Amino acid sequence: MKFRKHLMASAAAMAMTAPMAMAEDSSDPIIIPIHNWSSQIVMSHVVGQIFESMGNSVEYVSTDSQAVYESVRLGDVTLELEVWEGAFGKSFNEALAKGGLHDAGDHNAVTREDWWYPAWTKEACPGLPSWEALNDCAAAFATPETGDKGRFLGGPVDWLKHDAERVEALNMNFTVVNAGSASALWAEVAAAEKTKKPVVIFNWTPNFAEAVWPGEFVEFPAWEEGCDKDPAVGPNPDATYDCGNPANGYLKKAAWDGMKDKWPAAYETLTQISFTNPQIAEMAKLVDIDELEPEDAAAEWLEANEDLWKPWTGS
Amino acid sequence: MTDQTMTPAGNPQTWTRSRTGWTIFIAACLLAIGNSVLPAGLVRPPEWLVLPFADWINALFVFVRDDLGLLYLTRAFADGVEWLLDVTANLLYGKNRWPRIGPIPWTVIASIGFVIGYALQGWRLSLLTGGTFVWIAVMGQWKWAMETLSVIVVAAPFSILFGLVMGILAWRSKTFERILNPVLNIAQSLPHFAYMIPVVVFIGVGPKAGAIVTIIFSVPPMIRMSLLGLRKVPHEVIESGHMCGSTRWQLLRHVRIPTARTEILVGVNQVIMQCLAMVVLASFIGMPGLGQKLLQLLQALKIGRSVEIGITIVLLAVMLDRCTKAWATKQPEHFEKGTSFAVHNKFLLLGIGLSLACLVLAQFIPLMDQIGRRDAFTISKPIDAVADWFIVLIDPVTQWLRWFLITWVLIPIRDAFLWMPYAAVLALLAAAGWAIGGLRSALVCLGFFGLIAMSGWWDRAMITVYTVVVAVSIAAVMGFPLGIWGSFNEKRASIALLICDTLQTFPSFIYLIPVVMLFGVNDVAVVGAVILFAAVPLVRYTIEGLRQVPETLIEAADMSGATKMQTLWKVRLPMALPTIMVGVNQSVMFSLFMVIIAAFIGTQDLGQEMQRALSSTDVGKGLVLGLAVAFMGLMVDHLVSTWARSKKEALGLE
């Protein structure tokens, strides 16, 4: 498109591409990191397009979801839109301690990460979602490599989920097998769906999987503060991790310390941005189910939800 | 080398050598049998032996980065690369940077593709080059493919130039070559993830990091090929250069490099293939384009659409491969004096004409300018359907296979590997080394695995070894017969080689998902994914080895009345064995790379730790793990090449 403009009148093309006013924000692009799951990608494009509507220029860069905090700290990327308490809380806090980035407020959405099963599993184990019932039908989840014990498919080890400790603390008849990536988790569920085989895996919400495979989280003894550090907390007096994960973890935004001065207007907007669980699920659905490209999905979402985001831009 | 002391037949030294080998082997067996009574220090490396290599490397990195200020240098260099990337990015997909004239309409690029293909070889190649671009555009992948290409068009020329300069330096100075050689050996056997971590530290993330990782990965073959080419320049050519009174620079520029043209162009071809092999992996540190999209699609389990991207990557690889090969074999054209400019540059003019025509047309027909996703075709539905159908169809077989392999093959073998005392493993390797290459090889084996033991990752390393051993063995059982079958006539050979090429360039990540769907997250899936890769070089080198057997030998066998089977077993296979062993060597290398990638299925080996090191940007740990993998590869390489060399000598092939 721009090529044509250039041919016709290059001066006009220059004017086209030059960022429009919004005096105080720098004309340098705001760098938004994207990771490998759809809701985050769409949300990044949604926020990016909001910034663009304010006259900022935006660029997206794909990064590792753990290593990104180091990049935000150094200013290589400007912000991060999905800081999950369970998955990235540790990396975020480490980077926070080193300095260079800060908390830019929570989303309305809450996150939950725990043992989960797809709906058909209930047929093989009707007592679900209670964890005791799950433990009683461990045999239904047995596989050749786990022998008589049930198999729980956890996330990659670097997500640091302490599933094995929980199995031990609650004296469960399960073995934890770690998948190497989220794709491996989904591949297992998709394969199990074809034969309606019972499976219990690590899953989280908000996530596209809820739209594809309805299911529920296993109800463990509720999380109490200190359950991970103090053996006395929780049902087993001698062990830590004898409880489920927090059922309402935060979902925050993080920003590079320099953002405030370099792009004050965009920063102001960022602190106001807040999405709810259904909104995030909707964004993921546009890509995962409706097969839109993330950019188009973001544009569509913005169009449908103008009332929501216009006030954030201060206009 | 010890080989000079060898005499072909009945040589007493080989006999002693193999006897020493057997003695050490028996010692190793004794160590293994006595496992339960051995002191703990011989079962697993004792604590005092495990050295904190990772901490040392990290300390060194911090020193180099902060105290020597290398970070500023690398970041400045990266900024330079980034500027170039911005230019190509603007031209190819319209990123908002100087010179702000892109994106070039897809029809223009496709028509240039047609003309280049035609100029290099004719119609067939032009259909491939132009057709590839048309496929990309029609499938709605234009932007991603251009994002990928915008990095490759910067990385590949840089690699080629850098590789050529290093090759020339190594050729001029023996000392430099001696330093460079081990560096290249390690670089070529180090798993990709290991050097991606330092790149993240020194360069950052994004397209520039992707470009630099691609350069690092693709440069070694270029260095090797330029060195090889320059070495092979005949003395007579140089002398005639001298006689014309050339200066040293003229001699290099106009005599040596043009004479080494073929080797250098093979190097160029290798660089391009390696660049495409990095497309998916480099997206872990921010390379945009096809690789990144592929990972996103796999994450959402969209197999059909990721296969489409896989096909594009294969097409790009095949196209660039054929083009550079055509360029390499095409001899320069010479025109008579007085030929008009138009005839001289007919393809250039044709290219310019077509591009301009497309450019003008694109102004009026938007579809000739850009094709968005909405207008694009997709073949993902049928691919998904076929994949589903296949998985359900063979489910009973895979369930049984999974049970059988896990209970009766994999778990016992794995337990056996883990049960072995490390001292016994070291002795075993020393025995193999001694039997093959005497004291020197034994020390090489001990050195490599000794360092692995000292790294503190022994158990995980053994799991990696176990996976590779099982995968290569199964691949051999499948690959050798396939290779033998393929070697019987030209047509079969070309079919088998085409399958090999496709398997090799098809992004490995795509296999991981169907394999998990078939077998679940376990060792069967891991081994299954690795086998696919391990089998490729086995088939390829078996075919090549068998087809290279001199015709005269086979005729001689025929005349002595040998049956087809006898010729195969008594003449062809023994003669081809050295080449086939090179295939085994390659197969081990490929497996080692794939095992690391298979960490994305879920393993408990070095790869899993490497993945962890990447996400916590732990340079030291990543390099230690990477070197452990590299040492395994280098040890196998040493043993196989030593063995092949002595075998070739014995067969009189060299």
Interface residues (C-beta under 8 A of the other chain):
Chain A: M1 K2 F3 R4 H6 L7 A13 M14 T17 P29 N36 W37 S38 I41 S57 E59 V61 S62 T63 D64 S65 Q66 A67 E70 S71 L74 D76 V77 T143 P144 E145 L153 P156 V157 D158 V177 N178 A179 G180 S181 A182 S183 A184 W186 A187 E188 A190 A191 K194 T195 F208 V287 D288 L292 E293 D296
Chain B: G94 K95 N96 R100 I101 G102 P103 I104 P105 V200 G204 V205 G206 P207 S283 F284 I285 G286 M287 P288 Q292 L295 Q296 L298 Q299 A300 L301 L359 A362 Q363 D369 Q370 R373 R374 D388 I391 V392 D395 R402 W403 I406 T407 I411 L512 I513 P514 V516 M517 L518 G520 V521 N522 D523 A598 A599 F600 I601 G602 T603 Q604 Q608 Q611 R612 L614 S615 S616 T617
